[in-house]
């Protein structure tokens, strides 16, 4: 799988508020009412990640879940990262 050109990453970020580019990965913090809602979101993301066979780094802090995406084998962002990020946006 090839890396997504920078202009496509920039277009994705404009269309998906909350996601930030940091070097060769994107991340976003999702804030929920409580820990239970956070864990429900993590479960939904996990199920979608398994379907896609592409797994984000997940940081859970009580009511905040931060997802970080990058295709490590490619050394940057691929369509799989942007696709899973888009899916996560729709799971909130």
PyMOL Python script that loads the backbone (N, CA, C, O; Angstrom):
from pymol import cmd

cmd.read_pdbstr("""\
ATOM      1  N   UNK A   1       0.856  -1.172   0.000  1.00  0.00           N
ATOM      2  CA  UNK A   1       0.000   0.000   0.000  1.00  0.00           C
ATOM      3  C   UNK A   1       0.901   1.233   0.000  1.00  0.00           C
ATOM      4  O   UNK A   1       1.912   1.273   0.701  1.00  0.00           O
ATOM      5  N   UNK A   2       0.531   2.226  -0.783  1.00  0.00           N
ATOM      6  CA  UNK A   2       1.374   3.416  -0.891  1.00  0.00           C
ATOM      7  C   UNK A   2       0.908   4.514   0.058  1.00  0.00           C
ATOM      8  O   UNK A   2      -0.236   4.529   0.512  1.00  0.00           O
ATOM      9  N   UNK A   3       1.820   5.425   0.341  1.00  0.00           N
ATOM     10  CA  UNK A   3       1.508   6.559   1.207  1.00  0.00           C
ATOM     11  C   UNK A   3       0.563   7.514   0.507  1.00  0.00           C
ATOM     12  O   UNK A   3       0.609   7.664  -0.714  1.00  0.00           O
ATOM     13  N   UNK A   4      -0.288   8.154   1.278  1.00  0.00           N
ATOM     14  CA  UNK A   4      -1.218   9.153   0.756  1.00  0.00           C
ATOM     15  C   UNK A   4      -0.433  10.454   0.537  1.00  0.00           C
ATOM     16  O   UNK A   4       0.315  10.871   1.420  1.00  0.00           O
ATOM     17  N   UNK A   5      -0.592  11.095  -0.618  1.00  0.00           N
ATOM     18  CA  UNK A   5       0.093  12.371  -0.857  1.00  0.00           C
ATOM     19  C   UNK A   5      -0.319  13.413   0.189  1.00  0.00           C
ATOM     20  O   UNK A   5      -1.443  13.396   0.692  1.00  0.00           O
ATOM     21  N   UNK A   6       0.603  14.309   0.502  1.00  0.00           N
ATOM     22  CA  UNK A   6       0.367  15.308   1.552  1.00  0.00           C
ATOM     23  C   UNK A   6      -0.890  16.137   1.283  1.00  0.00           C
ATOM     24  O   UNK A   6      -1.635  16.441   2.214  1.00  0.00           O
ATOM     25  N   UNK A   7      -1.136  16.508   0.023  1.00  0.00           N
ATOM     26  CA  UNK A   7      -2.325  17.324  -0.266  1.00  0.00           C
ATOM     27  C   UNK A   7      -3.615  16.571   0.060  1.00  0.00           C
ATOM     28  O   UNK A   7      -4.612  17.195   0.425  1.00  0.00           O
ATOM     29  N   UNK A   8      -3.613  15.250  -0.066  1.00  0.00           N
ATOM     30  CA  UNK A   8      -4.801  14.466   0.298  1.00  0.00           C
ATOM     31  C   UNK A   8      -4.966  14.385   1.813  1.00  0.00           C
ATOM     32  O   UNK A   8      -6.087  14.383   2.320  1.00  0.00           O
ATOM     33  N   UNK A   9      -3.864  14.319   2.522  1.00  0.00           N
ATOM     34  CA  UNK A   9      -3.919  14.347   3.990  1.00  0.00           C
ATOM     35  C   UNK A   9      -4.478  15.690   4.449  1.00  0.00           C
ATOM     36  O   UNK A   9      -5.335  15.744   5.331  1.00  0.00           O
ATOM     37  N   UNK A  10      -3.992  16.766   3.850  1.00  0.00           N
ATOM     38  CA  UNK A  10      -4.489  18.101   4.203  1.00  0.00           C
ATOM     39  C   UNK A  10      -5.988  18.224   3.923  1.00  0.00           C
ATOM     40  O   UNK A  10      -6.719  18.801   4.728  1.00  0.00           O
ATOM     41  N   UNK A  11      -6.447  17.693   2.801  1.00  0.00           N
ATOM     42  CA  UNK A  11      -7.881  17.723   2.478  1.00  0.00           C
ATOM     43  C   UNK A  11      -8.679  16.919   3.499  1.00  0.00           C
ATOM     44  O   UNK A  11      -9.763  17.332   3.910  1.00  0.00           O
ATOM     45  N   UNK A  12      -8.141  15.773   3.905  1.00  0.00           N
ATOM     46  CA  UNK A  12      -8.808  14.962   4.922  1.00  0.00           C
ATOM     47  C   UNK A  12      -8.934  15.752   6.220  1.00  0.00           C
ATOM     48  O   UNK A  12     -10.004  15.772   6.829  1.00  0.00           O
ATOM     49  N   UNK A  13      -7.867  16.393   6.645  1.00  0.00           N
ATOM     50  CA  UNK A  13      -7.876  17.146   7.903  1.00  0.00           C
ATOM     51  C   UNK A  13      -8.875  18.297   7.858  1.00  0.00           C
ATOM     52  O   UNK A  13      -9.534  18.585   8.857  1.00  0.00           O
ATOM     53  N   UNK A  14      -8.989  18.946   6.725  1.00  0.00           N
ATOM     54  CA  UNK A  14      -9.976  20.031   6.585  1.00  0.00           C
ATOM     55  C   UNK A  14     -11.401  19.500   6.706  1.00  0.00           C
ATOM     56  O   UNK A  14     -12.272  20.169   7.264  1.00  0.00           O
ATOM     57  N   UNK A  15     -11.634  18.315   6.191  1.00  0.00           N
ATOM     58  CA  UNK A  15     -12.974  17.728   6.200  1.00  0.00           C
ATOM     59  C   UNK A  15     -13.299  17.000   7.504  1.00  0.00           C
ATOM     60  O   UNK A  15     -14.450  16.629   7.732  1.00  0.00           O
ATOM     61  N   UNK A  16     -12.300  16.793   8.358  1.00  0.00           N
ATOM     62  CA  UNK A  16     -12.487  16.029   9.594  1.00  0.00           C
ATOM     63  C   UNK A  16     -11.911  16.807  10.781  1.00  0.00           C
ATOM     64  O   UNK A  16     -10.793  16.543  11.222  1.00  0.00           O
ATOM     65  N   UNK A  17     -12.679  17.759  11.285  1.00  0.00           N
ATOM     66  CA  UNK A  17     -12.195  18.569  12.420  1.00  0.00           C
ATOM     67  C   UNK A  17     -11.814  17.695  13.609  1.00  0.00           C
ATOM     68  O   UNK A  17     -12.460  16.685  13.889  1.00  0.00           O
ATOM     69  N   UNK A  18     -10.771  18.096  14.289  1.00  0.00           N
ATOM     70  CA  UNK A  18     -10.320  17.383  15.474  1.00  0.00           C
ATOM     71  C   UNK A  18      -9.102  16.515  15.223  1.00  0.00           C
ATOM     72  O   UNK A  18      -8.334  16.244  16.146  1.00  0.00           O
ATOM     73  N   UNK A  19      -8.915  16.078  13.992  1.00  0.00           N
ATOM     74  CA  UNK A  19      -7.737  15.270  13.661  1.00  0.00           C
ATOM     75  C   UNK A  19      -6.556  16.184  13.438  1.00  0.00           C
ATOM     76  O   UNK A  19      -6.685  17.242  12.821  1.00  0.00           O
ATOM     77  N   UNK A  20      -5.402  15.776  13.941  1.00  0.00           N
ATOM     78  CA  UNK A  20      -4.180  16.563  13.801  1.00  0.00           C
ATOM     79  C   UNK A  20      -3.078  15.704  13.201  1.00  0.00           C
ATOM     80  O   UNK A  20      -2.977  14.509  13.482  1.00  0.00           O
ATOM     81  N   UNK A  21      -2.261  16.327  12.376  1.00  0.00           N
ATOM     82  CA  UNK A  21      -1.107  15.656  11.787  1.00  0.00           C
ATOM     83  C   UNK A  21       0.110  15.946  12.644  1.00  0.00           C
ATOM     84  O   UNK A  21       0.421  17.101  12.937  1.00  0.00           O
ATOM     85  N   UNK A  22       0.795  14.882  13.042  1.00  0.00           N
ATOM     86  CA  UNK A  22       2.034  14.997  13.810  1.00  0.00           C
ATOM     87  C   UNK A  22       3.048  14.093  13.144  1.00  0.00           C
ATOM     88  O   UNK A  22       2.989  12.872  13.281  1.00  0.00           O
ATOM     89  N   UNK A  23       3.970  14.687  12.431  1.00  0.00           N
ATOM     90  CA  UNK A  23       4.979  13.948  11.670  1.00  0.00           C
ATOM     91  C   UNK A  23       4.308  12.995  10.696  1.00  0.00           C
ATOM     92  O   UNK A  23       3.710  13.450   9.721  1.00  0.00           O
ATOM     93  N   UNK A  24       4.383  11.694  10.923  1.00  0.00           N
ATOM     94  CA  UNK A  24       3.836  10.730   9.955  1.00  0.00           C
ATOM     95  C   UNK A  24       2.610   9.993  10.490  1.00  0.00           C
ATOM     96  O   UNK A  24       2.361   8.845  10.122  1.00  0.00           O
ATOM     97  N   UNK A  25       1.841  10.662  11.368  1.00  0.00           N
ATOM     98  CA  UNK A  25       0.639  10.044  11.920  1.00  0.00           C
ATOM     99  C   UNK A  25      -0.427  11.102  12.176  1.00  0.00           C
ATOM    100  O   UNK A  25      -0.131  12.293  12.277  1.00  0.00           O
ATOM    101  N   UNK A  26      -1.660  10.648  12.279  1.00  0.00           N
ATOM    102  CA  UNK A  26      -2.757  11.532  12.646  1.00  0.00           C
ATOM    103  C   UNK A  26      -3.328  11.056  13.972  1.00  0.00           C
ATOM    104  O   UNK A  26      -3.301   9.867  14.290  1.00  0.00           O
ATOM    105  N   UNK A  27      -3.846  12.009  14.738  1.00  0.00           N
ATOM    106  CA  UNK A  27      -4.457  11.643  16.014  1.00  0.00           C
ATOM    107  C   UNK A  27      -5.622  12.566  16.314  1.00  0.00           C
ATOM    108  O   UNK A  27      -5.718  13.683  15.807  1.00  0.00           O
ATOM    109  N   UNK A  28      -6.494  12.056  17.151  1.00  0.00           N
ATOM    110  CA  UNK A  28      -7.652  12.838  17.600  1.00  0.00           C
ATOM    111  C   UNK A  28      -8.070  12.352  18.975  1.00  0.00           C
ATOM    112  O   UNK A  28      -8.079  11.152  19.249  1.00  0.00           O
ATOM    113  N   UNK A  29      -8.417  13.303  19.839  1.00  0.00           N
ATOM    114  CA  UNK A  29      -8.974  12.989  21.155  1.00  0.00           C
ATOM    115  C   UNK A  29     -10.496  13.094  21.074  1.00  0.00           C
ATOM    116  O   UNK A  29     -11.034  14.105  20.622  1.00  0.00           O
ATOM    117  N   UNK A  30     -11.173  12.057  21.508  1.00  0.00           N
ATOM    118  CA  UNK A  30     -12.635  12.021  21.571  1.00  0.00           C
ATOM    119  C   UNK A  30     -13.022  12.101  23.044  1.00  0.00           C
ATOM    120  O   UNK A  30     -12.526  11.326  23.861  1.00  0.00           O
ATOM    121  N   UNK A  31     -13.900  13.029  23.381  1.00  0.00           N
ATOM    122  CA  UNK A  31     -14.300  13.229  24.776  1.00  0.00           C
ATOM    123  C   UNK A  31     -15.744  12.765  24.955  1.00  0.00           C
ATOM    124  O   UNK A  31     -16.628  13.110  24.171  1.00  0.00           O
ATOM    125  N   UNK A  32     -15.957  11.973  26.009  1.00  0.00           N
ATOM    126  CA  UNK A  32     -17.267  11.401  26.293  1.00  0.00           C
ATOM    127  C   UNK A  32     -17.753  11.816  27.681  1.00  0.00           C
ATOM    128  O   UNK A  32     -17.027  12.453  28.445  1.00  0.00           O
ATOM    129  N   UNK A  33     -18.988  11.444  27.988  1.00  0.00           N
ATOM    130  CA  UNK A  33     -19.593  11.808  29.269  1.00  0.00           C
ATOM    131  C   UNK A  33     -18.882  11.136  30.437  1.00  0.00           C
ATOM    132  O   UNK A  33     -18.690  11.743  31.490  1.00  0.00           O
ATOM    133  N   UNK A  34     -18.489   9.868  30.242  1.00  0.00           N
ATOM    134  CA  UNK A  34     -17.886   9.127  31.345  1.00  0.00           C
ATOM    135  C   UNK A  34     -17.073   7.952  30.799  1.00  0.00           C
ATOM    136  O   UNK A  34     -16.961   7.767  29.588  1.00  0.00           O
ATOM    137  N   UNK A  35     -16.518   7.175  31.702  1.00  0.00           N
ATOM    138  CA  UNK A  35     -15.673   6.044  31.330  1.00  0.00           C
ATOM    139  C   UNK A  35     -16.448   4.992  30.547  1.00  0.00           C
ATOM    140  O   UNK A  35     -15.924   4.405  29.600  1.00  0.00           O
ATOM    141  N   UNK A  36     -17.680   4.757  30.938  1.00  0.00           N
ATOM    142  CA  UNK A  36     -18.491   3.754  30.258  1.00  0.00           C
ATOM    143  C   UNK A  36     -18.680   4.099  28.782  1.00  0.00           C
ATOM    144  O   UNK A  36     -18.556   3.229  27.920  1.00  0.00           O
ATOM    145  N   UNK A  37     -18.977   5.356  28.489  1.00  0.00           N
ATOM    146  CA  UNK A  37     -19.127   5.778  27.090  1.00  0.00           C
ATOM    147  C   UNK A  37     -17.803   5.669  26.345  1.00  0.00           C
ATOM    148  O   UNK A  37     -17.771   5.290  25.175  1.00  0.00           O
ATOM    149  N   UNK A  38     -16.716   6.002  27.024  1.00  0.00           N
ATOM    150  CA  UNK A  38     -15.387   5.881  26.409  1.00  0.00           C
ATOM    151  C   UNK A  38     -15.114   4.440  26.000  1.00  0.00           C
ATOM    152  O   UNK A  38     -14.659   4.176  24.887  1.00  0.00           O
ATOM    153  N   UNK A  39     -15.396   3.511  26.910  1.00  0.00           N
ATOM    154  CA  UNK A  39     -15.137   2.109  26.628  1.00  0.00           C
ATOM    155  C   UNK A  39     -16.052   1.561  25.537  1.00  0.00           C
ATOM    156  O   UNK A  39     -15.642   0.704  24.753  1.00  0.00           O
ATOM    157  N   UNK A  40     -17.278   2.048  25.485  1.00  0.00           N
ATOM    158  CA  UNK A  40     -18.169   1.648  24.397  1.00  0.00           C
ATOM    159  C   UNK A  40     -17.603   2.067  23.048  1.00  0.00           C
ATOM    160  O   UNK A  40     -17.644   1.304  22.083  1.00  0.00           O
ATOM    161  N   UNK A  41     -17.073   3.291  22.989  1.00  0.00           N
ATOM    162  CA  UNK A  41     -16.448   3.785  21.759  1.00  0.00           C
ATOM    163  C   UNK A  41     -15.235   2.930  21.396  1.00  0.00           C
ATOM    164  O   UNK A  41     -15.058   2.558  20.237  1.00  0.00           O
ATOM    165  N   UNK A  42     -14.410   2.625  22.380  1.00  0.00           N
ATOM    166  CA  UNK A  42     -13.218   1.798  22.134  1.00  0.00           C
ATOM    167  C   UNK A  42     -13.625   0.440  21.572  1.00  0.00           C
ATOM    168  O   UNK A  42     -12.974  -0.073  20.661  1.00  0.00           O
ATOM    169  N   UNK A  43     -14.680  -0.136  22.097  1.00  0.00           N
ATOM    170  CA  UNK A  43     -15.158  -1.429  21.597  1.00  0.00           C
ATOM    171  C   UNK A  43     -15.605  -1.314  20.146  1.00  0.00           C
ATOM    172  O   UNK A  43     -15.268  -2.161  19.318  1.00  0.00           O
ATOM    173  N   UNK A  44     -16.370  -0.261  19.837  1.00  0.00           N
ATOM    174  CA  UNK A  44     -16.839  -0.071  18.457  1.00  0.00           C
ATOM    175  C   UNK A  44     -15.662   0.131  17.503  1.00  0.00           C
ATOM    176  O   UNK A  44     -15.639  -0.440  16.412  1.00  0.00           O
ATOM    177  N   UNK A  45     -14.686   0.941  17.913  1.00  0.00           N
ATOM    178  CA  UNK A  45     -13.492   1.166  17.081  1.00  0.00           C
ATOM    179  C   UNK A  45     -12.730  -0.142  16.915  1.00  0.00           C
ATOM    180  O   UNK A  45     -12.269  -0.460  15.819  1.00  0.00           O
ATOM    181  N   UNK A  46     -12.599  -0.895  17.993  1.00  0.00           N
ATOM    182  CA  UNK A  46     -11.884  -2.167  17.925  1.00  0.00           C
ATOM    183  C   UNK A  46     -12.507  -3.142  16.950  1.00  0.00           C
ATOM    184  O   UNK A  46     -11.799  -3.818  16.203  1.00  0.00           O
ATOM    185  N   UNK A  47     -13.823  -3.219  16.953  1.00  0.00           N
ATOM    186  CA  UNK A  47     -14.506  -4.116  16.022  1.00  0.00           C
ATOM    187  C   UNK A  47     -14.278  -3.695  14.568  1.00  0.00           C
ATOM    188  O   UNK A  47     -14.047  -4.535  13.699  1.00  0.00           O
ATOM    189  N   UNK A  48     -14.344  -2.394  14.317  1.00  0.00           N
ATOM    190  CA  UNK A  48     -14.099  -1.888  12.962  1.00  0.00           C
ATOM    191  C   UNK A  48     -12.639  -2.087  12.556  1.00  0.00           C
ATOM    192  O   UNK A  48     -12.349  -2.389  11.398  1.00  0.00           O
ATOM    193  N   UNK A  49     -11.730  -1.918  13.504  1.00  0.00           N
ATOM    194  CA  UNK A  49     -10.311  -2.120  13.220  1.00  0.00           C
ATOM    195  C   UNK A  49     -10.039  -3.575  12.853  1.00  0.00           C
ATOM    196  O   UNK A  49      -9.248  -3.857  11.952  1.00  0.00           O
ATOM    197  N   UNK A  50     -10.690  -4.488  13.544  1.00  0.00           N
ATOM    198  CA  UNK A  50     -10.531  -5.906  13.215  1.00  0.00           C
ATOM    199  C   UNK A  50     -11.045  -6.200  11.814  1.00  0.00           C
ATOM    200  O   UNK A  50     -10.402  -6.924  11.054  1.00  0.00           O
ATOM    201  N   UNK A  51     -12.205  -5.640  11.469  1.00  0.00           N
ATOM    202  CA  UNK A  51     -12.755  -5.840  10.120  1.00  0.00           C
ATOM    203  C   UNK A  51     -11.787  -5.333   9.057  1.00  0.00           C
ATOM    204  O   UNK A  51     -11.616  -5.958   8.010  1.00  0.00           O
ATOM    205  N   UNK A  52     -11.153  -4.192   9.338  1.00  0.00           N
ATOM    206  CA  UNK A  52     -10.241  -3.571   8.380  1.00  0.00           C
ATOM    207  C   UNK A  52      -8.839  -4.169   8.447  1.00  0.00           C
ATOM    208  O   UNK A  52      -7.999  -3.882   7.594  1.00  0.00           O
ATOM    209  N   UNK A  53      -8.584  -4.997   9.455  1.00  0.00           N
ATOM    210  CA  UNK A  53      -7.246  -5.531   9.711  1.00  0.00           C
ATOM    211  C   UNK A  53      -6.220  -4.400   9.768  1.00  0.00           C
ATOM    212  O   UNK A  53      -5.132  -4.479   9.198  1.00  0.00           O
ATOM    213  N   UNK A  54      -6.614  -3.351  10.478  1.00  0.00           N
ATOM    214  CA  UNK A  54      -5.756  -2.167  10.638  1.00  0.00           C
ATOM    215  C   UNK A  54      -6.068  -1.572  12.007  1.00  0.00           C
ATOM    216  O   UNK A  54      -7.214  -1.216  12.282  1.00  0.00           O
ATOM    217  N   UNK A  55      -5.062  -1.461  12.861  1.00  0.00           N
ATOM    218  CA  UNK A  55      -5.315  -1.169  14.269  1.00  0.00           C
ATOM    219  C   UNK A  55      -4.656   0.129  14.723  1.00  0.00           C
ATOM    220  O   UNK A  55      -3.455   0.324  14.531  1.00  0.00           O
ATOM    221  N   UNK A  56      -5.447   1.013  15.325  1.00  0.00           N
ATOM    222  CA  UNK A  56      -4.896   2.270  15.828  1.00  0.00           C
ATOM    223  C   UNK A  56      -4.220   2.070  17.184  1.00  0.00           C
ATOM    224  O   UNK A  56      -4.450   1.075  17.872  1.00  0.00           O
ATOM    225  N   UNK A  57      -3.389   3.030  17.546  1.00  0.00           N
ATOM    226  CA  UNK A  57      -2.936   3.119  18.930  1.00  0.00           C
ATOM    227  C   UNK A  57      -4.069   3.805  19.679  1.00  0.00           C
ATOM    228  O   UNK A  57      -4.602   4.814  19.216  1.00  0.00           O
ATOM    229  N   UNK A  58      -4.435   3.265  20.826  1.00  0.00           N
ATOM    230  CA  UNK A  58      -5.559   3.789  21.599  1.00  0.00           C
ATOM    231  C   UNK A  58      -5.089   4.129  23.005  1.00  0.00           C
ATOM    232  O   UNK A  58      -4.526   3.289  23.707  1.00  0.00           O
ATOM    233  N   UNK A  59      -5.330   5.376  23.406  1.00  0.00           N
ATOM    234  CA  UNK A  59      -5.009   5.833  24.758  1.00  0.00           C
ATOM    235  C   UNK A  59      -6.324   6.189  25.446  1.00  0.00           C
ATOM    236  O   UNK A  59      -7.076   7.032  24.958  1.00  0.00           O
ATOM    237  N   UNK A  60      -6.597   5.547  26.575  1.00  0.00           N
ATOM    238  CA  UNK A  60      -7.852   5.762  27.298  1.00  0.00           C
ATOM    239  C   UNK A  60      -7.543   6.481  28.605  1.00  0.00           C
ATOM    240  O   UNK A  60      -6.740   6.009  29.410  1.00  0.00           O
ATOM    241  N   UNK A  61      -8.188   7.626  28.807  1.00  0.00           N
ATOM    242  CA  UNK A  61      -8.051   8.417  30.039  1.00  0.00           C
ATOM    243  C   UNK A  61      -9.443   8.781  30.527  1.00  0.00           C
ATOM    244  O   UNK A  61      -9.962   9.836  30.160  1.00  0.00           O
ATOM    245  N   UNK A  62     -10.042   7.962  31.321  1.00  0.00           N
ATOM    246  CA  UNK A  62     -11.382   8.100  31.878  1.00  0.00           C
ATOM    247  C   UNK A  62     -12.410   8.466  30.809  1.00  0.00           C
ATOM    248  O   UNK A  62     -13.015   7.566  30.227  1.00  0.00           O
ATOM    249  N   UNK A  63     -12.632   9.764  30.525  1.00  0.00           N
ATOM    250  CA  UNK A  63     -13.665  10.128  29.554  1.00  0.00           C
ATOM    251  C   UNK A  63     -13.074  10.566  28.212  1.00  0.00           C
ATOM    252  O   UNK A  63     -13.800  11.073  27.357  1.00  0.00           O
ATOM    253  N   UNK A  64     -11.781  10.378  28.022  1.00  0.00           N
ATOM    254  CA  UNK A  64     -11.123  10.802  26.788  1.00  0.00           C
ATOM    255  C   UNK A  64     -10.384   9.623  26.160  1.00  0.00           C
ATOM    256  O   UNK A  64      -9.594   8.937  26.810  1.00  0.00           O
ATOM    257  N   UNK A  65     -10.666   9.412  24.878  1.00  0.00           N
ATOM    258  CA  UNK A  65      -9.998   8.361  24.117  1.00  0.00           C
ATOM    259  C   UNK A  65      -9.247   9.032  22.975  1.00  0.00           C
ATOM    260  O   UNK A  65      -9.842   9.751  22.172  1.00  0.00           O
ATOM    261  N   UNK A  66      -7.945   8.797  22.905  1.00  0.00           N
ATOM    262  CA  UNK A  66      -7.144   9.348  21.816  1.00  0.00           C
ATOM    263  C   UNK A  66      -6.748   8.214  20.882  1.00  0.00           C
ATOM    264  O   UNK A  66      -6.163   7.214  21.297  1.00  0.00           O
ATOM    265  N   UNK A  67      -7.084   8.398  19.612  1.00  0.00           N
ATOM    266  CA  UNK A  67      -6.688   7.447  18.581  1.00  0.00           C
ATOM    267  C   UNK A  67      -5.527   8.039  17.799  1.00  0.00           C
ATOM    268  O   UNK A  67      -5.533   9.224  17.467  1.00  0.00           O
ATOM    269  N   UNK A  68      -4.542   7.217  17.509  1.00  0.00           N
ATOM    270  CA  UNK A  68      -3.411   7.620  16.684  1.00  0.00           C
ATOM    271  C   UNK A  68      -3.260   6.588  15.581  1.00  0.00           C
ATOM    272  O   UNK A  68      -3.234   5.384  15.834  1.00  0.00           O
ATOM    273  N   UNK A  69      -3.160   7.080  14.354  1.00  0.00           N
ATOM    274  CA  UNK A  69      -3.104   6.198  13.189  1.00  0.00           C
ATOM    275  C   UNK A  69      -1.889   6.482  12.322  1.00  0.00           C
ATOM    276  O   UNK A  69      -1.541   7.633  12.060  1.00  0.00           O
ATOM    277  N   UNK A  70      -1.266   5.422  11.892  1.00  0.00           N
ATOM    278  CA  UNK A  70      -0.155   5.465  10.946  1.00  0.00           C
ATOM    279  C   UNK A  70       0.079   4.027  10.497  1.00  0.00           C
ATOM    280  O   UNK A  70      -0.143   3.090  11.263  1.00  0.00           O
ATOM    281  N   UNK A  71       0.520   3.856   9.275  1.00  0.00           N
ATOM    282  CA  UNK A  71       0.857   2.518   8.801  1.00  0.00           C
ATOM    283  C   UNK A  71       2.360   2.352   8.981  1.00  0.00           C
ATOM    284  O   UNK A  71       3.153   2.792   8.149  1.00  0.00           O
ATOM    285  N   UNK A  72       2.728   1.718  10.068  1.00  0.00           N
ATOM    286  CA  UNK A  72       4.140   1.621  10.435  1.00  0.00           C
ATOM    287  C   UNK A  72       4.976   0.936   9.363  1.00  0.00           C
ATOM    288  O   UNK A  72       6.123   1.318   9.133  1.00  0.00           O
ATOM    289  N   UNK A  73       4.414  -0.071   8.709  1.00  0.00           N
ATOM    290  CA  UNK A  73       5.170  -0.792   7.687  1.00  0.00           C
ATOM    291  C   UNK A  73       5.474   0.078   6.469  1.00  0.00           C
ATOM    292  O   UNK A  73       6.409  -0.200   5.718  1.00  0.00           O
ATOM    293  N   UNK A  74       4.678   1.134   6.277  1.00  0.00           N
ATOM    294  CA  UNK A  74       4.892   2.051   5.154  1.00  0.00           C
ATOM    295  C   UNK A  74       5.616   3.326   5.587  1.00  0.00           C
ATOM    296  O   UNK A  74       6.079   4.097   4.746  1.00  0.00           O
ATOM    297  N   UNK A  75       5.711   3.543   6.883  1.00  0.00           N
ATOM    298  CA  UNK A  75       6.395   4.732   7.379  1.00  0.00           C
ATOM    299  C   UNK A  75       5.588   6.011   7.261  1.00  0.00           C
ATOM    300  O   UNK A  75       6.155   7.099   7.159  1.00  0.00           O
ATOM    301  N   UNK A  76       4.265   5.888   7.273  1.00  0.00           N
ATOM    302  CA  UNK A  76       3.425   7.088   7.170  1.00  0.00           C
ATOM    303  C   UNK A  76       1.965   6.739   7.006  1.00  0.00           C
ATOM    304  O   UNK A  76       1.513   5.665   7.401  1.00  0.00           O
ATOM    305  N   UNK A  77       1.238   7.665   6.416  1.00  0.00           N
ATOM    306  CA  UNK A  77      -0.213   7.528   6.295  1.00  0.00           C
ATOM    307  C   UNK A  77      -0.615   6.908   4.968  1.00  0.00           C
ATOM    308  O   UNK A  77      -0.133   7.290   3.902  1.00  0.00           O
ATOM    309  N   UNK A  78      -1.516   5.935   5.069  1.00  0.00           N
ATOM    310  CA  UNK A  78      -2.076   5.294   3.885  1.00  0.00           C
ATOM    311  C   UNK A  78      -3.593   5.486   3.901  1.00  0.00           C
ATOM    312  O   UNK A  78      -4.160   6.029   4.849  1.00  0.00           O
ATOM    313  N   UNK A  79      -4.224   5.030   2.837  1.00  0.00           N
ATOM    314  CA  UNK A  79      -5.684   5.118   2.749  1.00  0.00           C
ATOM    315  C   UNK A  79      -6.350   4.364   3.898  1.00  0.00           C
ATOM    316  O   UNK A  79      -7.451   4.726   4.312  1.00  0.00           O
ATOM    317  N   UNK A  80      -5.706   3.333   4.414  1.00  0.00           N
ATOM    318  CA  UNK A  80      -6.279   2.572   5.530  1.00  0.00           C
ATOM    319  C   UNK A  80      -6.387   3.445   6.782  1.00  0.00           C
ATOM    320  O   UNK A  80      -7.356   3.339   7.534  1.00  0.00           O
ATOM    321  N   UNK A  81      -5.395   4.303   7.003  1.00  0.00           N
ATOM    322  CA  UNK A  81      -5.430   5.193   8.164  1.00  0.00           C
ATOM    323  C   UNK A  81      -6.564   6.201   8.037  1.00  0.00           C
ATOM    324  O   UNK A  81      -7.338   6.402   8.974  1.00  0.00           O
ATOM    325  N   UNK A  82      -6.653   6.824   6.883  1.00  0.00           N
ATOM    326  CA  UNK A  82      -7.706   7.824   6.689  1.00  0.00           C
ATOM    327  C   UNK A  82      -9.085   7.179   6.732  1.00  0.00           C
ATOM    328  O   UNK A  82     -10.033   7.774   7.245  1.00  0.00           O
ATOM    329  N   UNK A  83      -9.203   5.979   6.203  1.00  0.00           N
ATOM    330  CA  UNK A  83     -10.485   5.273   6.238  1.00  0.00           C
ATOM    331  C   UNK A  83     -10.921   4.932   7.650  1.00  0.00           C
ATOM    332  O   UNK A  83     -12.088   5.107   8.000  1.00  0.00           O
ATOM    333  N   UNK A  84      -9.992   4.446   8.468  1.00  0.00           N
ATOM    334  CA  UNK A  84     -10.347   4.114   9.846  1.00  0.00           C
ATOM    335  C   UNK A  84     -10.645   5.374  10.653  1.00  0.00           C
ATOM    336  O   UNK A  84     -11.526   5.364  11.513  1.00  0.00           O
ATOM    337  N   UNK A  85      -9.927   6.445  10.386  1.00  0.00           N
ATOM    338  CA  UNK A  85     -10.211   7.715  11.061  1.00  0.00           C
ATOM    339  C   UNK A  85     -11.622   8.200  10.720  1.00  0.00           C
ATOM    340  O   UNK A  85     -12.356   8.653  11.597  1.00  0.00           O
ATOM    341  N   UNK A  86     -11.994   8.103   9.448  1.00  0.00           N
ATOM    342  CA  UNK A  86     -13.333   8.492   9.032  1.00  0.00           C
ATOM    343  C   UNK A  86     -14.381   7.618   9.717  1.00  0.00           C
ATOM    344  O   UNK A  86     -15.405   8.121  10.182  1.00  0.00           O
ATOM    345  N   UNK A  87     -14.132   6.337   9.779  1.00  0.00           N
ATOM    346  CA  UNK A  87     -15.050   5.416  10.465  1.00  0.00           C
ATOM    347  C   UNK A  87     -15.195   5.798  11.932  1.00  0.00           C
ATOM    348  O   UNK A  87     -16.308   5.823  12.457  1.00  0.00           O
ATOM    349  N   UNK A  88     -14.090   6.095  12.594  1.00  0.00           N
ATOM    350  CA  UNK A  88     -14.136   6.470  14.025  1.00  0.00           C
ATOM    351  C   UNK A  88     -14.993   7.716  14.210  1.00  0.00           C
ATOM    352  O   UNK A  88     -15.755   7.803  15.173  1.00  0.00           O
ATOM    353  N   UNK A  89     -14.879   8.673  13.307  1.00  0.00           N
ATOM    354  CA  UNK A  89     -15.697   9.886  13.402  1.00  0.00           C
ATOM    355  C   UNK A  89     -17.185   9.552  13.406  1.00  0.00           C
ATOM    356  O   UNK A  89     -17.972  10.230  14.067  1.00  0.00           O
ATOM    357  N   UNK A  90     -17.565   8.529  12.683  1.00  0.00           N
ATOM    358  CA  UNK A  90     -18.978   8.167  12.571  1.00  0.00           C
ATOM    359  C   UNK A  90     -19.453   7.245  13.692  1.00  0.00           C
ATOM    360  O   UNK A  90     -20.636   6.911  13.763  1.00  0.00           O
ATOM    361  N   UNK A  91     -18.539   6.835  14.563  1.00  0.00           N
ATOM    362  CA  UNK A  91     -18.904   5.946  15.667  1.00  0.00           C
ATOM    363  C   UNK A  91     -19.204   6.688  16.956  1.00  0.00           C
ATOM    364  O   UNK A  91     -19.578   6.064  17.948  1.00  0.00           O
ATOM    365  N   UNK A  92     -19.050   7.997  16.967  1.00  0.00           N
ATOM    366  CA  UNK A  92     -19.270   8.765  18.196  1.00  0.00           C
ATOM    367  C   UNK A  92     -20.738   9.029  18.427  1.00  0.00           C
ATOM    368  O   UNK A  92     -21.103   9.663  19.417  1.00  0.00           O
TER     369      UNK A  92
END
""", "prot")
cmd.dss("prot")
cmd.show_as("cartoon", "prot")
cmd.util.cbc("prot")
cmd.orient("prot")
